[in-house]
Amino acid sequence: MMEDPSSKQEITRVLKVLEALKQASHELHTLPSTNVIESDSIKALLELETESDTILSKDPRLSTLSQHLTKLKSLVDTLQKRCGHGLGSFLTRRVLIQSISRVAGSIESEIQSWIDRESIESLIKGLNEPLQTEEDDLVSLLSQFEGRVSQGFSRELQDLVLKSKIFCLLERVLCNPNCSKKVREQCAFVVSALIRFNKDVFAGQVLMGPLIHGLVSMTSLESMKVLCSLIKSIKSPLVDEIESNGEIPKIISFLDYKDLQWRIVAMDCILEIGYFGRKEAIEAMLTEGLIMKLVELQRSELCGDLIDTGMFDDEKERSKGEKKFSESHPFASCVARFAVQLEVGEGLRQREKRAFKQEIMKIVREACVSDAEAATIVAEVLWGSSP
């Protein structure tokens, strides 16, 4: 650890120098071999090496980085002396240039590892004391970590995350109603990023803990969007948990909200549950009166029938017309869209799909206010309708 880890100014100064070293190393690692000696990256690295000496000496974990920088300087000095035109000098320069590139890559990797350790340690401290940490500071730390995880898989970063048990802290804060909604939402974004980072490792932690209930009970648009993304990633096992935890009635109730965005996000989530849900989940949705609600939404002023967009002869124009219509009528043919999700989805057996289709049409006939309305919706359910 550094001598004064609580000093924000010192950490900022260290990060500034190390980020500059990392950038120069990255450029050198990817630089064409003929430009090594004259490159700005080499000059920057050698200049920063002197400035970084005092910084590196304060943190034992940076000793390897210090060794790499010393080795780089030695290789560059040797390369500069090999200026002959013979075959031996040419081959020696090629070997040295490759060595410089490898060392530059090691420098970049070491710096990134240090930055990852520091950022995770800072984040853990904030998550352990969320009510004592400034909201903006904690949100910033979470956002930075989300960005780092979103860069793609890294075994070293995964090891740090697992050893730190940061997922448990994220879950605890997300499920704590005393924490600010902004912080809890940002925790949800990080969880979603971790699932994209490595679903095989982190999906189990989502399924085993209270995180699903925390997302639904937060009653937040952003948390519902995260829930939708998690359903797409984890699929049927997550829908099983949603159903067994009794969260489906709450999700369907969001369709009753006056706010249009809330109803749209709820509809998106219901469609995902329909696609991946098994028999129990679909039965739970129908029991909660989902089809009745969808019929009402389809009847509302924001709805319509996607079947009406078939007036275009050209396939491309028809596709554009459907997209434009769907954007201005988010609940158009929503009953048929839900039925299609069940039919093409992954959660049901064929006989279950046929049975639910018949049940949906029966409920539609009971819910419609006229034979014409019933005939239109039933026709869409029978023949399928897609946004």
C-alpha positions as a Markdown table, in Angstrom:
| # | Residue | x | y | z |
|---|---|---|---|---|
| 1 | Met | 0.0 | 0.0 | 0.0 |
| 2 | Met | 1.0 | 3.6 | -0.5 |
| 3 | Glu | 2.1 | 5.7 | 2.5 |
| 4 | Asp | -0.9 | 7.9 | 2.5 |
| 5 | Pro | -3.7 | 6.0 | 0.6 |
| 6 | Ser | -6.4 | 8.5 | 2.0 |
| 7 | Ser | -4.8 | 11.4 | 0.1 |
| 8 | Lys | -6.9 | 12.0 | -3.0 |
| 9 | Gln | -4.3 | 14.4 | -4.4 |
| 10 | Glu | -1.5 | 11.8 | -4.2 |
| 11 | Ile | -3.7 | 9.1 | -5.8 |
| 12 | Thr | -4.7 | 11.5 | -8.6 |
| 13 | Arg | -1.1 | 12.4 | -9.2 |
| 14 | Val | -0.1 | 8.7 | -9.3 |
| 15 | Leu | -2.9 | 7.9 | -11.7 |
| 16 | Lys | -2.0 | 10.7 | -14.0 |
| 17 | Val | 1.6 | 9.5 | -14.3 |
| 18 | Leu | 0.6 | 5.9 | -14.7 |
| 19 | Glu | -2.1 | 6.6 | -17.3 |
| 20 | Ala | 0.5 | 8.5 | -19.3 |
| 21 | Leu | 2.9 | 5.6 | -19.0 |
| 22 | Lys | 0.1 | 3.1 | -20.0 |
| 23 | Gln | -0.8 | 5.1 | -23.1 |
| 24 | Ala | 2.8 | 5.5 | -24.2 |
| 25 | Ser | 3.4 | 1.7 | -23.6 |
| 26 | His | 0.3 | 0.8 | -25.6 |
| 27 | Glu | 1.4 | 3.0 | -28.5 |
| 28 | Leu | 4.9 | 1.5 | -28.4 |
| 29 | His | 3.5 | -2.1 | -28.2 |
| 30 | Thr | 1.5 | -1.5 | -31.4 |
| 31 | Leu | 4.1 | 0.7 | -33.2 |
| 32 | Pro | 5.7 | -0.4 | -36.5 |
| 33 | Ser | 9.2 | -1.6 | -35.8 |
| 34 | Thr | 11.0 | 0.9 | -38.0 |
| 35 | Asn | 9.7 | 3.9 | -35.9 |
| 36 | Val | 10.8 | 2.7 | -32.5 |
| 37 | Ile | 13.8 | 4.9 | -31.8 |
| 38 | Glu | 12.2 | 8.1 | -33.2 |
| 39 | Ser | 8.8 | 7.5 | -31.7 |
| 40 | Asp | 7.2 | 10.0 | -29.3 |
| 41 | Ser | 6.1 | 7.0 | -27.2 |
| 42 | Ile | 9.7 | 6.1 | -26.4 |
| 43 | Lys | 10.6 | 9.6 | -25.6 |
| 44 | Ala | 7.5 | 9.9 | -23.4 |
| 45 | Leu | 8.3 | 6.6 | -21.6 |
| 46 | Leu | 11.9 | 7.6 | -20.9 |
| 47 | Glu | 10.8 | 11.0 | -19.6 |
| 48 | Leu | 8.1 | 9.5 | -17.4 |
| 49 | Glu | 10.5 | 6.9 | -16.1 |
| 50 | Thr | 12.5 | 9.5 | -14.2 |
| 51 | Glu | 9.3 | 11.1 | -12.8 |
| 52 | Ser | 7.8 | 7.8 | -11.8 |
| 53 | Asp | 10.8 | 6.7 | -9.8 |
| 54 | Thr | 9.6 | 8.4 | -6.6 |
| 55 | Ile | 6.1 | 7.2 | -7.2 |
| 56 | Leu | 7.1 | 3.5 | -7.8 |
| 57 | Ser | 9.2 | 3.5 | -4.7 |
| 58 | Lys | 6.2 | 4.2 | -2.4 |
| 59 | Asp | 4.2 | 1.1 | -3.5 |
| 60 | Pro | 5.8 | -2.3 | -3.3 |
| 61 | Arg | 3.2 | -3.6 | -5.7 |
| 62 | Leu | 4.8 | -1.4 | -8.4 |
| 63 | Ser | 8.2 | -3.0 | -8.0 |
| 64 | Thr | 7.7 | -5.2 | -11.1 |
| 65 | Leu | 6.7 | -2.1 | -13.1 |
| 66 | Ser | 9.9 | -0.4 | -12.0 |
| 67 | Gln | 11.9 | -3.4 | -13.2 |
| 68 | His | 10.2 | -3.3 | -16.6 |
| 69 | Leu | 10.9 | 0.4 | -17.0 |
| 70 | Thr | 14.6 | -0.2 | -16.2 |
| 71 | Lys | 14.7 | -3.0 | -18.7 |
| 72 | Leu | 13.1 | -0.9 | -21.3 |
| 73 | Lys | 15.6 | 1.9 | -20.9 |
| 74 | Ser | 18.4 | -0.6 | -21.2 |
| 75 | Leu | 17.0 | -2.1 | -24.4 |
| 76 | Val | 16.6 | 1.3 | -25.9 |
| 77 | Asp | 20.1 | 2.3 | -25.1 |
| 78 | Thr | 21.4 | -0.9 | -26.6 |
| 79 | Leu | 19.3 | -0.4 | -29.7 |
| 80 | Gln | 20.6 | 3.1 | -30.2 |
| 81 | Lys | 24.2 | 1.7 | -30.2 |
| 82 | Arg | 23.4 | -0.9 | -32.8 |
| 83 | Cys | 23.6 | 1.5 | -35.8 |
| 84 | Gly | 25.7 | -0.7 | -38.2 |
| 85 | His | 24.5 | -1.7 | -41.6 |
| 86 | Gly | 25.7 | -5.4 | -41.6 |
| 87 | Leu | 23.4 | -8.4 | -41.4 |
| 88 | Gly | 24.4 | -9.1 | -37.8 |
| 89 | Ser | 23.4 | -5.5 | -36.7 |
| 90 | Phe | 20.2 | -5.8 | -38.7 |
| 91 | Leu | 19.2 | -9.1 | -37.0 |
| 92 | Thr | 20.2 | -7.8 | -33.6 |
| 93 | Arg | 18.0 | -4.7 | -34.0 |
| 94 | Arg | 15.1 | -6.8 | -35.0 |
| 95 | Val | 15.4 | -8.9 | -31.9 |
| 96 | Leu | 15.8 | -5.8 | -29.7 |
| 97 | Ile | 12.7 | -4.2 | -31.3 |
| 98 | Gln | 10.6 | -7.3 | -30.5 |
| 99 | Ser | 11.9 | -7.3 | -27.0 |
| 100 | Ile | 11.0 | -3.6 | -26.5 |
| 101 | Ser | 7.5 | -4.3 | -27.8 |
| 102 | Arg | 7.1 | -7.2 | -25.3 |
| 103 | Val | 8.4 | -5.1 | -22.4 |
| 104 | Ala | 6.0 | -2.3 | -23.4 |
| 105 | Gly | 3.1 | -4.7 | -23.3 |
| 106 | Ser | 4.2 | -5.9 | -19.9 |
| 107 | Ile | 4.4 | -2.3 | -18.7 |
| 108 | Glu | 0.8 | -1.6 | -19.9 |
| 109 | Ser | -0.5 | -4.8 | -18.3 |
| 110 | Glu | 1.2 | -4.0 | -14.9 |
| 111 | Ile | -0.2 | -0.5 | -14.9 |
| 112 | Gln | -3.7 | -1.7 | -15.7 |
| 113 | Ser | -3.4 | -4.3 | -12.8 |
| 114 | Trp | -2.4 | -1.5 | -10.4 |
| 115 | Ile | -5.2 | 0.8 | -11.5 |
| 116 | Asp | -7.7 | -2.1 | -11.2 |
| 117 | Arg | -6.6 | -2.9 | -7.7 |
| 118 | Glu | -6.8 | 0.7 | -6.6 |
| 119 | Ser | -10.2 | 1.3 | -8.1 |
| 120 | Ile | -11.6 | -1.9 | -6.6 |
| 121 | Glu | -10.2 | -1.1 | -3.2 |
| 122 | Ser | -11.7 | 2.4 | -3.3 |
| 123 | Leu | -15.1 | 1.0 | -4.5 |
| 124 | Ile | -15.1 | -1.6 | -1.7 |
| 125 | Lys | -14.5 | 1.0 | 0.9 |
| 126 | Gly | -17.5 | 3.1 | -0.5 |
| 127 | Leu | -19.8 | 0.1 | -0.7 |
| 128 | Asn | -19.0 | -0.9 | 2.8 |
| 129 | Glu | -20.0 | 2.5 | 4.0 |
| 130 | Pro | -22.6 | 3.6 | 1.4 |
| 131 | Leu | -24.4 | 6.0 | 3.8 |
| 132 | Gln | -21.2 | 7.7 | 4.9 |
| 133 | Thr | -19.9 | 8.1 | 1.4 |
| 134 | Glu | -20.8 | 11.1 | -0.8 |
| 135 | Glu | -23.4 | 10.0 | -3.3 |
| 136 | Asp | -21.6 | 11.5 | -6.3 |
| 137 | Asp | -18.3 | 10.0 | -5.3 |
| 138 | Leu | -19.8 | 6.5 | -5.0 |
| 139 | Val | -21.7 | 6.8 | -8.2 |
| 140 | Ser | -18.5 | 7.9 | -10.0 |
| 141 | Leu | -16.6 | 4.9 | -8.6 |
| 142 | Leu | -19.3 | 2.5 | -9.7 |
| 143 | Ser | -19.5 | 4.1 | -13.1 |
| 144 | Gln | -15.8 | 3.8 | -13.6 |
| 145 | Phe | -15.8 | 0.2 | -12.6 |
| 146 | Glu | -18.7 | -0.5 | -14.9 |
| 147 | Gly | -16.7 | 1.1 | -17.8 |
| 148 | Arg | -13.7 | -1.1 | -16.9 |
| 149 | Val | -15.7 | -4.3 | -16.8 |
| 150 | Ser | -17.4 | -3.4 | -20.1 |
| 151 | Gln | -14.1 | -3.3 | -21.9 |
| 152 | Gly | -14.2 | -7.1 | -22.2 |
| 153 | Phe | -13.0 | -10.2 | -20.4 |
| 154 | Ser | -9.8 | -10.2 | -18.4 |
| 155 | Arg | -8.8 | -13.1 | -16.3 |
| 156 | Glu | -6.7 | -10.9 | -14.0 |
| 157 | Leu | -9.6 | -8.5 | -13.4 |
| 158 | Gln | -12.0 | -11.5 | -12.9 |
| 159 | Asp | -9.7 | -12.8 | -10.2 |
| 160 | Leu | -9.6 | -9.4 | -8.5 |
| 161 | Val | -13.4 | -9.2 | -8.5 |
| 162 | Leu | -13.9 | -12.7 | -7.1 |
| 163 | Lys | -11.3 | -12.3 | -4.4 |
| 164 | Ser | -12.8 | -9.0 | -3.3 |
| 165 | Lys | -16.3 | -10.4 | -3.1 |
| 166 | Ile | -17.5 | -7.2 | -4.6 |
| 167 | Phe | -20.6 | -8.8 | -6.1 |
| 168 | Cys | -22.0 | -9.4 | -2.6 |
| 169 | Leu | -21.4 | -5.8 | -1.7 |
| 170 | Leu | -23.2 | -4.6 | -4.9 |
| 171 | Glu | -26.1 | -6.8 | -4.1 |
| 172 | Arg | -26.3 | -5.6 | -0.5 |
| 173 | Val | -26.3 | -1.9 | -1.5 |
| 174 | Leu | -28.8 | -2.5 | -4.3 |
| 175 | Cys | -31.2 | -4.2 | -2.0 |
| 176 | Asn | -30.9 | -1.6 | 0.8 |
| 177 | Pro | -33.8 | 0.9 | 0.6 |
| 178 | Asn | -31.9 | 3.3 | 2.8 |
| 179 | Cys | -29.3 | 3.9 | 0.1 |
| 180 | Ser | -30.1 | 6.5 | -2.6 |
| 181 | Lys | -31.9 | 5.3 | -5.7 |
| 182 | Lys | -29.1 | 6.8 | -7.9 |
| 183 | Val | -26.5 | 4.6 | -6.1 |
| 184 | Arg | -28.7 | 1.5 | -6.2 |
| 185 | Glu | -29.4 | 2.0 | -9.9 |
| 186 | Gln | -25.7 | 2.3 | -10.6 |
| 187 | Cys | -25.1 | -0.9 | -8.7 |
| 188 | Ala | -27.6 | -2.5 | -11.0 |
| 189 | Phe | -25.7 | -1.3 | -14.1 |
| 190 | Val | -22.5 | -2.8 | -12.7 |
| 191 | Val | -24.3 | -6.2 | -12.1 |
| 192 | Ser | -25.5 | -6.2 | -15.7 |
| 193 | Ala | -22.0 | -5.4 | -16.9 |
| 194 | Leu | -20.6 | -8.3 | -14.8 |
| 195 | Ile | -23.0 | -10.7 | -16.4 |
| 196 | Arg | -21.9 | -9.5 | -19.9 |
| 197 | Phe | -18.3 | -9.8 | -18.7 |
| 198 | Asn | -18.7 | -13.5 | -17.8 |
| 199 | Lys | -22.2 | -14.9 | -17.5 |
| 200 | Asp | -21.0 | -18.4 | -16.5 |
| 201 | Val | -19.3 | -17.1 | -13.4 |
| 202 | Phe | -21.7 | -14.4 | -12.1 |
| 203 | Ala | -25.1 | -15.7 | -13.2 |
| 204 | Gly | -25.2 | -18.1 | -10.3 |
| 205 | Gln | -24.8 | -15.2 | -7.8 |
| 206 | Val | -27.8 | -13.4 | -9.4 |
| 207 | Leu | -30.0 | -16.5 | -9.1 |
| 208 | Met | -29.0 | -17.4 | -5.5 |
| 209 | Gly | -29.4 | -14.0 | -3.8 |
| 210 | Pro | -32.1 | -11.4 | -3.2 |
| 211 | Leu | -31.0 | -9.3 | -6.2 |
| 212 | Ile | -34.1 | -10.0 | -8.4 |
| 213 | His | -36.4 | -8.9 | -5.6 |
| 214 | Gly | -34.2 | -5.8 | -5.1 |
| 215 | Leu | -34.5 | -4.8 | -8.8 |
| 216 | Val | -38.3 | -5.2 | -8.9 |
| 217 | Ser | -38.9 | -3.6 | -5.5 |
| 218 | Met | -36.8 | -0.6 | -6.4 |
| 219 | Thr | -39.6 | 0.5 | -8.6 |
| 220 | Ser | -37.2 | 2.2 | -11.0 |
| 221 | Leu | -37.3 | 2.4 | -14.8 |
| 222 | Glu | -33.5 | 1.8 | -14.9 |
| 223 | Ser | -33.7 | -1.2 | -12.6 |
| 224 | Met | -36.5 | -2.7 | -14.8 |
| 225 | Lys | -34.3 | -2.2 | -17.9 |
| 226 | Val | -31.5 | -4.0 | -16.1 |
| 227 | Leu | -33.9 | -6.8 | -15.2 |
| 228 | Cys | -34.8 | -7.1 | -18.9 |
| 229 | Ser | -31.2 | -7.3 | -19.9 |
| 230 | Leu | -30.6 | -10.0 | -17.3 |
| 231 | Ile | -33.5 | -12.1 | -18.6 |
| 232 | Lys | -32.0 | -11.9 | -22.1 |
| 233 | Ser | -28.6 | -13.0 | -20.8 |
| 234 | Ile | -29.6 | -15.7 | -18.2 |
| 235 | Lys | -32.8 | -16.8 | -19.9 |
| 236 | Ser | -35.2 | -19.4 | -18.5 |
| 237 | Pro | -33.4 | -19.9 | -15.1 |
| 238 | Leu | -33.8 | -16.2 | -14.3 |
| 239 | Val | -37.5 | -16.3 | -15.2 |
| 240 | Asp | -37.9 | -19.4 | -13.0 |
| 241 | Glu | -36.6 | -17.3 | -10.1 |
| 242 | Ile | -38.8 | -14.4 | -10.9 |
| 243 | Glu | -41.8 | -16.7 | -10.9 |
| 244 | Ser | -40.8 | -18.6 | -7.7 |
| 245 | Asn | -40.1 | -15.3 | -5.9 |
| 246 | Gly | -43.6 | -14.1 | -6.7 |
| 247 | Glu | -42.4 | -11.1 | -8.6 |
| 248 | Ile | -44.7 | -11.5 | -11.7 |
| 249 | Pro | -47.7 | -9.7 | -10.2 |
| 250 | Lys | -45.6 | -6.7 | -9.4 |
| 251 | Ile | -44.1 | -6.6 | -12.9 |
| 252 | Ile | -47.6 | -6.8 | -14.5 |
| 253 | Ser | -48.9 | -4.1 | -12.2 |
| 254 | Phe | -46.5 | -1.7 | -13.9 |
| 255 | Leu | -48.7 | -1.8 | -17.0 |
| 256 | Asp | -51.3 | 0.2 | -14.9 |
| 257 | Tyr | -48.9 | 3.1 | -14.3 |
| 258 | Lys | -49.9 | 6.4 | -16.0 |
| 259 | Asp | -46.3 | 7.1 | -17.1 |
| 260 | Leu | -46.0 | 5.9 | -20.7 |
| 261 | Gln | -42.3 | 5.0 | -20.3 |
| 262 | Trp | -43.1 | 2.8 | -17.4 |
| 263 | Arg | -45.7 | 0.8 | -19.4 |
| 264 | Ile | -43.3 | 0.5 | -22.3 |
| 265 | Val | -40.5 | -0.9 | -20.1 |
| 266 | Ala | -43.0 | -3.2 | -18.4 |
| 267 | Met | -44.2 | -4.5 | -21.7 |
| 268 | Asp | -40.6 | -5.2 | -22.9 |
| 269 | Cys | -40.0 | -7.2 | -19.7 |
| 270 | Ile | -43.3 | -9.1 | -20.1 |
| 271 | Leu | -42.3 | -10.0 | -23.7 |
| 272 | Glu | -38.9 | -11.3 | -22.5 |
| 273 | Ile | -40.6 | -13.4 | -19.7 |
| 274 | Gly | -43.0 | -14.7 | -22.4 |
| 275 | Tyr | -40.1 | -15.8 | -24.6 |
| 276 | Phe | -38.1 | -17.6 | -21.9 |
| 277 | Gly | -40.8 | -18.4 | -19.4 |
| 278 | Arg | -41.8 | -22.0 | -18.6 |
| 279 | Lys | -45.4 | -23.2 | -18.0 |
| 280 | Glu | -45.5 | -21.9 | -14.4 |
| 281 | Ala | -44.4 | -18.4 | -15.3 |
| 282 | Ile | -46.9 | -18.1 | -18.2 |
| 283 | Glu | -49.7 | -19.4 | -16.0 |
| 284 | Ala | -48.8 | -16.8 | -13.4 |
| 285 | Met | -49.1 | -14.0 | -15.9 |
| 286 | Leu | -52.4 | -15.2 | -17.3 |
| 287 | Thr | -53.8 | -15.6 | -13.7 |
| 288 | Glu | -52.8 | -12.0 | -13.0 |
| 289 | Gly | -55.1 | -10.8 | -15.9 |
| 290 | Leu | -52.3 | -10.0 | -18.3 |
| 291 | Ile | -54.3 | -10.6 | -21.4 |
| 292 | Met | -57.2 | -8.4 | -20.2 |
| 293 | Lys | -54.6 | -5.6 | -19.6 |
| 294 | Leu | -53.1 | -6.0 | -23.0 |
| 295 | Val | -56.5 | -5.8 | -24.7 |
| 296 | Glu | -57.1 | -2.6 | -22.8 |
| 297 | Leu | -53.7 | -1.2 | -23.9 |
| 298 | Gln | -54.4 | -2.2 | -27.5 |
| 299 | Arg | -57.7 | -0.4 | -27.3 |
| 300 | Ser | -56.0 | 2.8 | -26.0 |
| 301 | Glu | -55.2 | 5.8 | -28.1 |
| 302 | Leu | -51.5 | 4.8 | -28.3 |
| 303 | Cys | -52.3 | 1.5 | -29.9 |
| 304 | Gly | -53.4 | 0.2 | -33.2 |
| 305 | Asp | -53.1 | -2.9 | -35.3 |
| 306 | Leu | -49.9 | -3.8 | -37.1 |
| 307 | Ile | -51.9 | -5.7 | -39.6 |
| 308 | Asp | -52.8 | -2.2 | -41.0 |
| 309 | Thr | -49.2 | -1.6 | -42.0 |
| 310 | Gly | -49.5 | -4.3 | -44.7 |
| 311 | Met | -50.7 | -1.7 | -47.2 |
| 312 | Phe | -47.1 | -1.3 | -48.6 |
| 313 | Asp | -46.3 | -3.4 | -51.6 |
| 314 | Asp | -42.5 | -3.0 | -51.3 |
| 315 | Glu | -41.0 | -5.2 | -48.6 |
| 316 | Lys | -38.5 | -2.5 | -47.6 |
| 317 | Glu | -41.1 | 0.2 | -47.4 |
| 318 | Arg | -43.4 | -2.1 | -45.4 |
| 319 | Ser | -40.6 | -2.7 | -42.9 |
| 320 | Lys | -40.0 | 1.1 | -42.5 |
| 321 | Gly | -43.7 | 1.6 | -42.1 |
| 322 | Glu | -43.9 | -1.1 | -39.4 |
| 323 | Lys | -41.0 | 0.4 | -37.5 |
| 324 | Lys | -42.4 | 3.9 | -37.6 |
| 325 | Phe | -45.8 | 2.7 | -36.6 |
| 326 | Ser | -44.4 | 0.7 | -33.7 |
| 327 | Glu | -42.5 | 3.7 | -32.4 |
| 328 | Ser | -45.7 | 5.9 | -32.3 |
| 329 | His | -47.9 | 3.0 | -31.2 |
| 330 | Pro | -45.9 | 1.0 | -28.6 |
| 331 | Phe | -48.8 | -1.2 | -27.7 |
| 332 | Ala | -50.0 | -2.0 | -31.2 |
| 333 | Ser | -51.1 | -5.6 | -31.5 |
| 334 | Cys | -49.6 | -6.3 | -28.1 |
| 335 | Val | -51.8 | -9.3 | -27.5 |
| 336 | Ala | -50.5 | -11.0 | -30.6 |
| 337 | Arg | -46.9 | -9.9 | -29.9 |
| 338 | Phe | -47.1 | -11.7 | -26.5 |
| 339 | Ala | -48.7 | -14.8 | -28.2 |
| 340 | Val | -45.9 | -14.8 | -30.8 |
| 341 | Gln | -43.2 | -14.7 | -28.0 |
| 342 | Leu | -44.8 | -17.8 | -26.4 |
| 343 | Glu | -44.9 | -19.6 | -29.8 |
| 344 | Val | -41.4 | -18.9 | -30.9 |
| 345 | Gly | -39.8 | -18.8 | -27.4 |
| 346 | Glu | -37.6 | -21.3 | -25.6 |
| 347 | Gly | -39.5 | -22.0 | -22.4 |
| 348 | Leu | -42.6 | -24.1 | -23.5 |
| 349 | Arg | -43.2 | -27.5 | -25.0 |
| 350 | Gln | -45.2 | -27.6 | -28.3 |
| 351 | Arg | -48.3 | -28.9 | -26.6 |
| 352 | Glu | -48.1 | -26.1 | -24.0 |
| 353 | Lys | -47.7 | -23.5 | -26.7 |
| 354 | Arg | -50.9 | -24.8 | -28.4 |
| 355 | Ala | -52.8 | -24.9 | -25.2 |
| 356 | Phe | -51.8 | -21.3 | -24.2 |
| 357 | Lys | -52.7 | -20.0 | -27.6 |
| 358 | Gln | -56.2 | -21.4 | -27.2 |
| 359 | Glu | -56.5 | -20.0 | -23.7 |
| 360 | Ile | -55.3 | -16.5 | -24.9 |
| 361 | Met | -58.0 | -16.5 | -27.7 |
| 362 | Lys | -60.7 | -17.5 | -25.2 |
| 363 | Ile | -59.7 | -14.6 | -22.8 |
| 364 | Val | -59.6 | -12.2 | -25.8 |
| 365 | Arg | -63.2 | -13.1 | -26.8 |
| 366 | Glu | -64.3 | -12.5 | -23.2 |
| 367 | Ala | -62.4 | -9.2 | -22.8 |
| 368 | Cys | -63.4 | -7.5 | -26.1 |
| 369 | Val | -66.3 | -5.1 | -26.2 |
| 370 | Ser | -67.3 | -6.0 | -29.7 |
| 371 | Asp | -67.2 | -8.9 | -32.1 |
| 372 | Ala | -65.2 | -6.8 | -34.6 |
| 373 | Glu | -62.5 | -6.1 | -32.0 |
| 374 | Ala | -62.4 | -9.8 | -31.0 |
| 375 | Ala | -62.2 | -10.9 | -34.6 |
| 376 | Thr | -59.2 | -8.6 | -35.3 |
| 377 | Ile | -57.2 | -9.6 | -32.2 |
| 378 | Val | -57.9 | -13.3 | -32.6 |
| 379 | Ala | -56.9 | -13.1 | -36.3 |
| 380 | Glu | -53.6 | -11.6 | -35.2 |
| 381 | Val | -53.0 | -14.2 | -32.6 |
| 382 | Leu | -53.8 | -17.0 | -35.1 |
| 383 | Trp | -51.6 | -15.7 | -37.8 |
| 384 | Gly | -49.0 | -14.0 | -35.8 |
| 385 | Ser | -47.9 | -10.3 | -35.7 |
| 386 | Ser | -44.5 | -8.9 | -35.2 |
| 387 | Pro | -43.4 | -5.3 | -34.5 |
